[in-house]
């Protein structure tokens, strides 16, 4: 099992121990050495697992004191913030661009083949919207994984939770993404080509270009929706006026 997969497995086991009550809220987790022996992994892997769990709100790492289990309810941990699709896209442009730059230094032929396969799904005219959307998510999460930074990876996974679970965000993305698969496929292909060249700057720029175009498409969709609302309101006012005039004979 790769180091990237290993820390995820350890994080899952620690989380399960917390959920079972073995490590109750407020409790201090055993030290890195003890946990490394328990899970038969390195202390580095334990540290990465704990960073990932802290990013998700399960624990708090206090330098010089230890690692403590947090209350999920008290802190609202695991609860998604109320953000707009524009806020989310702006954050993605920053975080995922840096993930792409990091991935350029780590990616291998297997990783490139994985991304190529996902683009093939997205560009397949027979693929359903659900299949294309899943491939899109896996594309971005794969780059995050290849970046080699567990915090970056978990941040991007959290971003995708917001992308797929917050109703307002889902609605905006759906209004845009359904109509621009060709553009998105070309942009994803450009990202892969930059990664294939192992060029961090080009990879960062390609990812930023992708989100810049998406942001502009979202603005256009919002403007069109606002204009449609004005027209509907105008038509309703006109209909009420005409009804009133007709009633007066």
C-alpha positions as CSV (number, residue, x, y, z in Angstrom):
1,X,0.0,0.0,0.0
2,X,1.4,3.5,-0.9
3,X,2.2,6.0,1.8
4,X,-0.7,8.1,0.6
5,X,-3.2,5.3,1.0
6,X,-1.6,4.1,4.2
7,X,-2.2,7.4,6.1
8,X,-5.8,7.3,5.0
9,X,-6.2,3.8,6.3
10,X,-4.7,4.8,9.7
11,X,-6.9,7.9,9.8
12,X,-9.9,5.8,9.2
13,X,-9.0,3.4,12.0
14,X,-8.3,6.2,14.5
15,X,-11.7,7.8,13.6
16,X,-13.4,4.5,14.2
17,X,-11.8,4.2,17.6
18,X,-13.1,7.7,18.4
19,X,-16.6,6.8,17.2
20,X,-16.6,3.6,19.3
21,X,-15.8,5.5,22.4
22,X,-12.3,4.1,22.9
23,X,-11.0,7.7,22.6
24,X,-13.8,9.9,24.0
25,X,-14.3,13.6,23.5
26,X,-11.6,15.5,25.4
27,X,-9.3,12.5,25.7
28,X,-5.7,12.8,24.7
29,X,-4.7,10.3,22.0
30,X,-1.7,8.1,22.6
31,X,1.6,9.4,21.4
32,X,3.0,9.0,17.9
33,X,5.3,6.2,18.9
34,X,2.5,4.2,20.6
35,X,0.1,4.7,17.7
36,X,2.9,3.8,15.2
37,X,3.4,0.5,17.0
38,X,-0.3,-0.2,17.3
39,X,-0.9,0.3,13.5
40,X,2.5,-1.0,12.5
41,X,3.4,2.1,10.5
42,X,6.0,4.9,10.7
43,X,5.6,7.9,12.9
44,X,5.5,10.1,9.8
45,X,2.4,8.2,8.6
46,X,0.7,8.7,12.1
47,X,1.5,12.4,11.8
48,X,-0.1,12.6,8.3
49,X,-3.1,10.8,9.6
50,X,-3.5,13.2,12.5
51,X,-3.2,16.2,10.2
52,X,-5.9,14.8,8.0
53,X,-8.2,14.2,11.0
54,X,-7.6,17.7,12.3
55,X,-8.5,19.1,8.9
56,X,-11.8,17.2,9.1
57,X,-12.5,18.4,12.7
58,X,-12.0,15.1,14.5
59,X,-9.0,16.1,16.6
60,X,-7.0,19.2,17.7
61,X,-3.2,19.0,17.6
62,X,-1.7,21.2,20.4
63,X,2.0,21.7,20.1
64,X,3.8,20.7,23.2
65,X,0.6,19.3,24.8
66,X,-0.7,16.5,22.6
67,X,-3.6,15.5,20.3
68,X,-7.1,15.8,21.7
69,X,-10.5,14.5,20.5
70,X,-12.9,17.2,19.6
71,X,-16.7,17.3,20.2
72,X,-18.3,16.9,16.8
73,X,-21.6,18.6,17.9
74,X,-20.1,21.4,20.0
75,X,-17.9,22.7,17.3
76,X,-20.2,21.9,14.4
77,X,-17.4,19.8,13.0
78,X,-18.3,18.1,9.8
79,X,-21.0,20.6,9.2
80,X,-20.6,22.4,5.9
81,X,-20.4,26.3,5.8
82,X,-23.0,28.3,4.0
83,X,-21.1,29.5,1.0
84,X,-22.0,30.7,-2.5
85,X,-20.9,29.0,-5.6
86,X,-18.8,32.0,-6.4
87,X,-17.0,31.8,-3.0
88,X,-16.3,28.2,-3.6
89,X,-15.0,28.6,-7.2
90,X,-12.7,31.5,-6.1
91,X,-11.3,29.2,-3.4
92,X,-10.9,26.3,-5.8
93,X,-9.0,28.5,-8.2
94,X,-6.4,29.1,-5.5
95,X,-6.2,25.8,-3.7
96,X,-6.5,23.5,-6.8
97,X,-4.1,25.5,-8.8
98,X,-1.4,24.9,-6.1
99,X,-2.4,21.3,-5.9
100,X,-1.7,21.0,-9.7
101,X,1.7,22.7,-9.3
102,X,2.6,20.2,-6.5
103,X,1.3,17.3,-8.6
104,X,3.6,18.3,-11.5
105,X,6.6,17.4,-9.4
106,X,5.2,14.0,-8.3
107,X,3.2,12.6,-11.2
108,X,4.2,9.4,-12.9
109,X,3.0,7.6,-16.0
110,X,0.4,5.7,-14.0
111,X,-1.1,9.0,-12.7
112,X,-1.2,10.4,-16.2
113,X,-2.9,7.3,-17.5
114,X,-5.5,7.6,-14.7
115,X,-6.2,11.2,-15.6
116,X,-6.4,10.4,-19.3
117,X,-9.0,7.7,-18.6
118,X,-11.1,10.1,-16.6
119,X,-11.0,12.7,-19.5
120,X,-12.1,9.9,-21.8
121,X,-15.2,9.4,-19.7
122,X,-16.0,13.1,-19.6
123,X,-15.6,13.4,-23.4
124,X,-17.7,10.3,-24.1
125,X,-21.0,11.5,-25.8
126,X,-22.7,8.4,-24.4
127,X,-21.8,9.2,-20.8
128,X,-24.6,10.4,-18.6
129,X,-24.3,13.7,-16.7
130,X,-23.9,11.7,-13.5
131,X,-21.0,9.7,-15.0
132,X,-19.3,12.8,-16.4
133,X,-19.7,14.6,-13.1
134,X,-18.2,11.7,-11.2
135,X,-15.3,11.6,-13.6
136,X,-14.8,15.3,-13.1
137,X,-14.7,14.9,-9.3
138,X,-12.3,12.0,-9.5
139,X,-10.1,14.0,-11.9
140,X,-9.6,16.8,-9.4
141,X,-9.3,14.5,-6.4
142,X,-6.7,12.4,-8.2
143,X,-4.6,15.5,-8.8
144,X,-5.0,16.4,-5.1
145,X,-3.8,12.9,-4.1
146,X,-0.8,13.1,-6.5
147,X,0.2,16.4,-5.0
148,X,1.6,14.3,-2.1
149,X,0.2,16.7,0.6
150,X,-2.5,15.1,2.8
151,X,-3.8,18.5,4.0
152,X,-4.2,19.7,0.4
153,X,-6.0,16.4,-0.5
154,X,-8.4,16.7,2.4
155,X,-9.1,20.3,1.7
156,X,-10.0,19.5,-1.9
157,X,-12.2,16.6,-0.8
158,X,-14.0,19.0,1.6
159,X,-14.4,21.5,-1.3
160,X,-16.1,18.7,-3.3
161,X,-18.4,17.9,-0.4
162,X,-19.5,21.6,-0.6
163,X,-19.7,21.3,-4.4
164,X,-22.0,18.3,-4.3
165,X,-24.0,18.7,-1.0
166,X,-24.8,22.4,-0.7
167,X,-28.1,23.0,-2.6
168,X,-27.3,26.5,-3.7
169,X,-23.9,25.5,-5.0
170,X,-25.3,22.4,-6.7
171,X,-27.9,24.5,-8.5
172,X,-25.4,27.0,-9.9
173,X,-22.9,24.4,-11.0
174,X,-25.7,22.4,-12.7
175,X,-26.9,25.4,-14.6
176,X,-23.4,25.9,-16.0
177,X,-21.8,22.5,-16.3
178,X,-24.6,20.8,-18.2
179,X,-24.0,23.0,-21.2
180,X,-20.2,23.2,-21.5
181,X,-18.8,19.7,-21.5
182,X,-16.7,20.4,-24.6
183,X,-15.0,23.4,-23.0
184,X,-14.4,21.6,-19.7
185,X,-12.9,18.6,-21.5
186,X,-10.5,20.8,-23.4
187,X,-9.5,22.5,-20.2
188,X,-8.9,19.3,-18.4
189,X,-6.8,18.0,-21.3
190,X,-4.7,21.2,-21.1
191,X,-4.2,20.6,-17.4
192,X,-3.0,17.0,-18.1
193,X,-0.6,18.2,-20.8
194,X,0.9,20.6,-18.4
195,X,1.3,17.9,-15.8
196,X,2.8,15.6,-18.5
197,X,5.5,18.2,-19.1
198,X,6.2,18.2,-15.3
199,X,5.9,22.0,-15.4
200,X,4.6,23.4,-12.1
201,X,4.0,26.9,-13.4
202,X,2.2,25.7,-16.5
203,X,0.1,23.2,-14.4
204,X,-0.9,26.0,-12.0
205,X,-1.8,28.3,-14.9
206,X,-3.9,25.7,-16.7
207,X,-5.9,25.0,-13.6
208,X,-6.4,28.7,-13.0
209,X,-7.6,29.2,-16.6
210,X,-10.1,26.4,-16.0
211,X,-11.7,28.1,-13.0
212,X,-11.5,31.5,-14.6
213,X,-13.6,30.3,-17.5
214,X,-16.0,28.5,-15.1
215,X,-16.3,31.7,-13.0
216,X,-17.2,33.8,-16.1
217,X,-19.7,31.2,-17.2
218,X,-21.3,31.3,-13.8
219,X,-21.5,35.1,-14.0
220,X,-23.2,34.9,-17.4
221,X,-25.7,32.3,-16.1
222,X,-26.5,34.5,-13.1
223,X,-27.0,37.6,-15.3
224,X,-29.3,35.6,-17.6
225,X,-31.3,34.3,-14.7
226,X,-31.6,37.9,-13.3
227,X,-32.8,39.2,-16.6
228,X,-35.3,36.3,-16.9
229,X,-36.7,37.2,-13.5
230,X,-37.1,40.9,-14.5
231,X,-38.9,39.8,-17.6
232,X,-41.2,37.5,-15.7
233,X,-42.0,40.3,-13.2
234,X,-42.7,42.7,-16.0
235,X,-45.0,40.3,-17.7
236,X,-46.9,39.6,-14.4
237,X,-47.3,43.4,-13.9
238,X,-48.6,43.7,-17.5
239,X,-51.0,40.9,-17.1
240,X,-52.4,42.4,-13.8
241,X,-52.8,45.8,-15.5
242,X,-54.6,44.3,-18.5
243,X,-56.9,42.2,-16.1
244,X,-57.7,45.3,-14.2
245,X,-58.6,47.3,-17.4
246,X,-60.7,44.4,-18.7
247,X,-62.6,44.3,-15.4
248,X,-63.4,48.0,-15.7
249,X,-65.0,47.3,-19.1
